[in-house]
Amino acid sequence: MGRYWRVFATFAVAGMVRDMTFRTNFLIACISSIAWVAMNLSFYVLVFSFTPELGLNTGWSREPFFVFVATGLIINSIVQTFFMPSAEEFSEMVRSGGLDAVLVQPLDAQFLITCHRVDYSSLANGMVGFLLLFWSLLSTKWTPTPVAFLLYPLFVISGVTILYSFIIGLAAATIFLGRNQSLYDFWFYITTFSRYPMEIYSGPWGTPLQTLCTFVLPILVVVNVPARLLARPFLMSDTNLAIWSLLAAGVSFIVSRRVFTHSIDRYRSASS
């Protein structure tokens, strides 16, 4: 395990050197990310100028909802910094034969494929998320318990694990399709559902969608569970959802691992 941490540290240093070599591009990427977040926050502020809650009797008033938004920014920032850049290169590695060089290395192929590139500009969203979380917790009437603060990182990691598993599954499709440059598009479509509290998915269309995105594709638990820990008192139903979040993270990782392994077994060198 220590060897993997050293290799990952090497990847992280290489990513920093790459970003600092092109400082202007790095700054523009950071500014673009922050501007995108600022526009979304401005929209939410506008929404709450017309309504006290997001949905009738959902409990998601402005400050708790901003805790939710901040948690989503933090989780997605981690994924987009450490995993998404590598997954986006997987398609080219398959088509060009670069995957051959990875498979002969004395390290786990999934680790090398999904962690070899680090994009530090994506951390800008995470920094905004932490600032927004700090402000929201100071402004809200609810004071989270010490246990909630201790459990929060655990469920953030759980959410990251679920999203990472989705990335692995989407990336593995490259081996079967030959070209999968729409990876980020699929990623955007899937994560769109996780950007809002699950209470808004109700009614004849919303309830089936909530069930699908909670128990089949557990995308709704990614942000909802950690955000609920800090945004409002934790209910018994939230406890059940938290347990399911941990189970979903474990099952998602195992399934994605098997999908990736099966895909690698089906891989044939680009030169063959």
C-alpha positions in Angstrom: 0.0 0.0 0.0 2.9 2.3 0.8 4.2 1.9 -2.8 0.8 3.0 -4.2 0.9 6.2 -2.0 4.4 7.0 -3.3 3.3 6.5 -6.9 0.2 8.7 -6.3 2.4 11.4 -4.7 4.6 11.3 -7.8 1.5 11.7 -10.0 0.3 14.6 -7.8 3.7 16.4 -8.1 3.8 15.9 -11.8 0.3 17.4 -12.1 1.4 20.4 -10.1 4.5 20.9 -12.3 2.3 20.6 -15.4 -0.2 23.2 -14.1 2.5 25.6 -13.0 4.2 25.3 -16.4 1.1 26.8 -18.0 0.1 29.2 -15.2 -2.1 31.4 -17.4 -4.2 28.4 -18.5 -4.4 27.3 -14.9 -5.6 30.7 -13.7 -8.2 30.9 -16.5 -9.5 27.4 -15.7 -9.8 28.4 -12.0 -11.6 31.6 -12.8 -13.9 29.9 -15.2 -14.8 27.3 -12.5 -15.4 29.9 -9.9 -17.5 32.0 -12.3 -19.7 29.0 -13.1 -20.3 28.4 -9.4 -21.0 32.1 -8.8 -23.6 32.1 -11.6 -25.3 29.1 -10.1 -25.3 30.6 -6.6 -26.8 33.8 -8.0 -29.6 31.8 -9.5 -30.3 30.1 -6.2 -30.3 33.5 -4.4 -32.8 34.7 -6.9 -35.0 31.6 -6.3 -35.0 32.1 -2.6 -36.0 35.7 -3.0 -39.4 34.4 -4.2 -39.8 31.4 -1.8 -38.6 30.5 1.7 -38.1 26.8 0.9 -37.1 24.7 -2.1 -40.3 22.7 -2.3 -43.3 22.7 0.0 -42.5 21.6 3.6 -39.2 20.0 2.6 -37.2 21.9 5.2 -34.7 23.1 2.6 -34.6 26.8 3.3 -31.8 29.0 2.0 -29.0 28.2 4.5 -29.6 24.4 4.7 -29.8 24.3 0.9 -26.5 26.1 0.6 -25.0 23.5 2.9 -26.3 21.0 0.3 -24.8 23.0 -2.6 -21.5 23.3 -0.7 -21.3 19.6 -0.1 -21.9 18.9 -3.7 -19.2 21.3 -4.8 -16.7 19.6 -2.4 -17.5 16.0 -3.6 -17.5 16.9 -7.3 -14.3 18.9 -6.9 -12.5 15.8 -5.4 -13.8 13.6 -8.2 -13.0 16.1 -11.0 -9.5 16.7 -9.6 -8.2 13.2 -9.0 -10.3 10.8 -11.2 -12.1 12.5 -14.1 -9.0 13.8 -16.0 -7.5 10.3 -16.1 -10.8 8.6 -17.1 -11.2 11.1 -20.0 -7.8 10.0 -21.4 -8.8 6.3 -21.2 -10.5 6.4 -24.6 -7.3 7.7 -26.3 -5.2 5.1 -24.5 -7.3 2.3 -25.9 -7.3 3.6 -29.4 -3.6 4.4 -29.5 -2.4 1.3 -27.7 -1.2 3.3 -24.7 -3.1 0.9 -22.5 -0.6 -1.8 -23.4 2.1 0.0 -21.5 -0.1 0.3 -18.4 -1.0 -3.4 -18.3 2.6 -4.5 -18.2 3.4 -2.4 -15.1 3.8 -4.1 -11.8 0.9 -2.1 -10.3 -2.9 -2.4 -10.4 -4.1 -1.3 -13.8 -7.3 0.4 -12.5 -5.1 2.5 -10.1 -2.8 3.6 -12.9 -5.6 4.4 -15.3 -7.8 6.4 -13.0 -5.2 8.2 -10.9 -2.3 9.1 -13.2 -3.5 12.6 -13.9 -4.3 15.4 -11.4 -6.1 18.6 -12.4 -5.6 21.1 -9.6 -7.7 23.8 -11.3 -10.8 21.8 -10.3 -10.0 22.3 -6.6 -11.2 25.9 -7.1 -14.8 24.7 -6.8 -13.9 22.8 -3.7 -12.5 25.9 -2.1 -15.6 27.8 -2.9 -17.6 24.9 -1.4 -15.7 25.0 1.9 -16.2 28.8 2.1 -19.9 28.4 1.3 -20.3 25.6 3.9 -18.6 27.7 6.6 -20.9 30.7 5.8 -24.0 28.5 5.7 -23.3 26.8 9.0 -22.7 30.2 10.7 -26.0 31.6 9.2 -28.3 28.6 9.9 -30.3 28.3 13.1 -29.4 24.6 13.4 -26.2 23.7 15.2 -24.8 20.4 14.1 -23.6 18.0 16.7 -19.9 17.0 17.1 -20.9 13.5 15.9 -22.3 15.0 12.7 -19.0 16.8 12.0 -17.1 13.5 12.6 -19.4 11.5 10.3 -19.4 14.2 7.6 -16.0 13.2 6.0 -17.0 9.5 6.1 -20.1 10.1 4.0 -18.3 12.6 1.7 -15.8 9.7 1.0 -18.8 7.4 0.5 -20.2 9.9 -2.1 -16.9 10.1 -3.8 -16.7 6.3 -4.0 -20.1 6.1 -5.7 -19.2 8.7 -8.3 -15.8 7.0 -8.8 -17.5 3.7 -9.5 -19.7 5.4 -12.1 -16.6 6.8 -13.7 -15.0 3.3 -13.9 -18.1 1.9 -15.4 -18.4 4.6 -18.1 -14.6 4.4 -18.8 -14.7 0.6 -19.2 -17.2 1.0 -21.9 -14.4 2.4 -24.1 -12.9 -1.0 -24.6 -16.2 -2.3 -26.0 -17.0 0.8 -28.0 -13.5 1.7 -29.2 -14.3 5.3 -28.7 -16.1 6.9 -25.8 -15.3 10.6 -25.9 -18.8 11.4 -24.6 -17.8 10.3 -21.2 -18.1 13.7 -19.7 -21.5 14.2 -21.2 -22.8 11.0 -19.6 -21.2 12.1 -16.4 -23.0 15.4 -16.5 -26.4 13.8 -17.2 -26.0 11.4 -14.3 -24.8 13.9 -11.7 -27.5 16.4 -12.6 -29.9 14.4 -10.4 -27.6 14.7 -7.4 -27.6 18.5 -7.4 -30.9 18.8 -5.6 -32.5 17.4 -2.4 -34.4 14.2 -3.0 -37.5 15.6 -1.5 -38.2 17.6 -4.7 -38.5 14.3 -6.6 -42.1 13.6 -5.7 -45.4 13.0 -7.5 -46.3 10.5 -10.3 -43.1 11.2 -12.2 -40.8 12.3 -9.4 -41.3 9.4 -7.0 -40.3 6.6 -9.5 -37.3 8.7 -10.4 -36.3 9.1 -6.8 -36.6 5.4 -6.3 -34.5 4.7 -9.4 -31.8 7.2 -8.5 -31.6 6.0 -4.8 -31.7 2.2 -5.0 -30.8 1.3 -8.5 -28.4 4.1 -9.5 -27.6 5.5 -6.0 -26.8 8.9 -7.3 -29.2 10.8 -4.9 -27.4 9.6 -1.8 -24.1 11.0 -2.9 -24.8 14.5 -1.6 -28.1 14.1 0.3 -26.6 12.0 3.1 -23.6 14.1 4.1 -25.5 17.4 3.6 -28.3 16.2 5.9 -25.8 15.6 8.7 -25.0 19.3 8.9 -28.0 21.0 7.4 -30.8 19.9 9.8 -31.6 17.4 12.6 -31.0 13.8 11.6 -34.2 11.8 11.5 -34.6 8.0 11.7 -35.4 7.9 8.0 -32.1 9.7 7.4 -30.3 7.0 9.4 -31.6 4.3 7.1 -30.6 6.4 4.1 -27.1 6.8 5.6 -26.7 3.0 6.1 -27.8 2.5 2.5 -25.3 5.1 1.4 -22.4 3.1 2.9 -23.8 -0.2 1.4 -24.3 1.4 -2.0 -20.7 2.7 -1.9 -19.3 -0.7 -1.2 -21.5 -2.5 -3.8 -20.9 0.2 -6.4 -17.1 -0.2 -6.0 -17.2 -4.0 -6.2 -19.4 -4.0 -9.3 -17.3 -1.3 -11.0 -14.2 -3.3 -10.2 -15.7 -6.4 -11.8 -16.8 -4.5 -14.8 -13.4 -3.0 -15.2 -11.7 -6.4 -14.8 -14.0 -8.0 -17.3 -13.3 -5.1 -19.8 -9.6 -5.5 -19.4 -9.9 -9.3 -20.1 -11.7 -8.4 -23.3 -9.1 -5.9 -24.4 -7.0 -6.6 -27.4 -3.9 -4.5 -28.2 -4.4 -1.8 -30.7 -1.6 -3.4 -32.8 -3.2 -6.8 -32.8 
